[in-house]
C-alpha cells in the first residue's frame, strides 16, 4: 500500500482542522491590515504572508476533502468590513505579523510531531520553512526600523557555577537571587504576547458592534494589563528592561473593520495559546514568586476562556472540531 494512501489519524485530522480555522483567522486580519498599511516595505511582507497562506490553504483543503470530512467555515472576506479606516498603525501591524508568525512556528512543530503519514509530514515541513522565512523577514524589518525589542543582556561569568543553597528558589525575601537566563526566556516572550493581546483588545473593544462583545474585550484588556504588570514587576525588581507598550499604536476608529465573531475568536485564541506558553514558563521557573505569578495568570486565563466560550456558543460562532464516534449512541440506534 502507498504510504500516502493510509487513512489520516484523529490527531492528523485535528491539526489540519486547527490549521484551517486559525489560518483563515490570521489571514483575514492580514488582508485587512494589508489594505490600510502605507509603508511599502511592511506592505510587501504582508503580501508574501497572504500568498504563503493561499498555497497552504489549498493543500489543507485537499487533505481534508480526500478524507471525506467537511471543510470548516473558518473566516472569510465576509468577516472584513471593506472600506473602513485604520484601526492600527503600520508598525503595530508589523509587530502583529511577527508575533503571529511565532505562533505559527510553534503550531507547525506540534503538528509535525503528531503526523505520521509521509505527505502530511512533508506538508508541515514546508509550513515550518515558510514560517521561518516570515520570522526572518519580520525581525529584519523591525530591526531596520528600530522597533525590534531585544531581550535583556547578561554579562558572562568566568566559569560554570552550581546551585549551593536553597535560597536559589527564594524570590520573596531579600536574600533571593536574580532571575536566571532560562526564566527570562518565557518572561520576555509572555510579556510581548500579553502586550499585543492588550493592544488588540483595546482596538477591538472600541470597534465591536455587540455590547456583550465590547464588555468582554474591555475586561480582556484589563486582565492583559494586570498580567503585564505582574510579569513586569518581576523584571523591574531585577533592574531589567521591560518591552514597551503599544496602546498608542491604536487609532480612535470606532467603525468595525472586522466581524465581532472574528475579533472575539481572535482574543480567545490568544488566551488559549497563552496557557501553553505560561505553562512552559511555570515549568522552567525555579523562584517561588515567579511560580506563584504564573499560577495566578494561568488560573485567571481559565476563567477568561470560560466566559469567552459561553459568548461564542451563545452566538453560534464556535465551530465544532471533528468528534470521535459515540459508541453508546450508535448502539441505541439498532
Buried (B, 14 or more C-beta within 10 A) or exposed (E): EEEEEBEBBEEBBBBBBBBBBBBBBBBBBBBBBBBBBEBEEBBBBBEBBBEBBEEBBEBBBEBBEEEEBEEBEBBEEEBBBEEBEBBBBBBBBBBBBBBBBBBBBBBBEBBBEBBEBEBBBEBBEBBBEBBBBBBEBBEEBBEEBEBBBEBBEEEEEEEEEEEEEEEEBBBEEEEBBEBBEEBBBBBBBBBBBBBBBBBBBBBBBBBBEBEBBBBBBBBBBEBBBBBBEBBBEBBEEBEBEBBEEBBEBBBEBEEBBBBBBBBBBBBBBBBBBBBEBBEBBBEBBBBBBBBBBBEBBBEBBEEBBEBBEEBBEEBEBBEEEBEEEEEEEEEEEE
